[in-house]
């Protein structure tokens, strides 16, 4: 998901999206261990999505402190 799309989401929606992505990452890890991983590039994509969401959550947190 693009950052511009994520900026339009509320804090609760971002947390839900983050949980969903982390669950998907754990499923990919299990598939990797089982030897049935078809798209290994998904790890990189999902990790970057997690970083984007965490960055946006941090920005929101810091902007409310000021």
N, C-alpha and C positions, 0 to 999 in steps of 0.2 A: 504494500500500500504506500502511496506517495505521502510525503510529509504534509503537503497542502490539504490532502483529504483528511489526514489525522488531526490537523489543527481545528477542523470544524466539529470534532467530537467532544463530548463533555468528559469530565474527569472519570465518571463512573463507566462510561463507554470505553475509555482508554484502558481502564483496569480490566474490563471484561475482555477486550481485544488482546491484552497482554496475557491473560490467563489462557485464552484460546491458543495463542501462538506457542506458549510454553508447553501446553498439552500436545500440540502437534510436533514440537521438537522431541518430546519424550517418545512419541510413537515412532518417529523417524529413527531415533537411537535404538529402539527395540528392533525395528526392521533391519537396521544395520548389523546388529548382533546376530540376528537370525539369518542374515545373508540374503535377504529379499529386497534390498534397497535398489529401486529403479532410478531415482533421481538424486544423486549425492549432492548436487548443487543447491538443493533445497535448504541444506544446513546453513549455508552462507546467507541466503535470502532471508530466512527466518531469524537468524541472529542479528542481522542488520535491522529488521523490523522491530525486534525487541529493543535494540539500542535507540531507534528513533522514538519509540513510545516512551522509554525512560527519559530521554532528553526533553520531550515535550512536557512530561509530568514534572520534571525538575524545573523547567522554565515557568510553568504555572505556579509551582510552589514558591519560587523565588519572587515572582511578580506580586504575589499576595502578601509577602513579607514587607515589601516596600511601601 
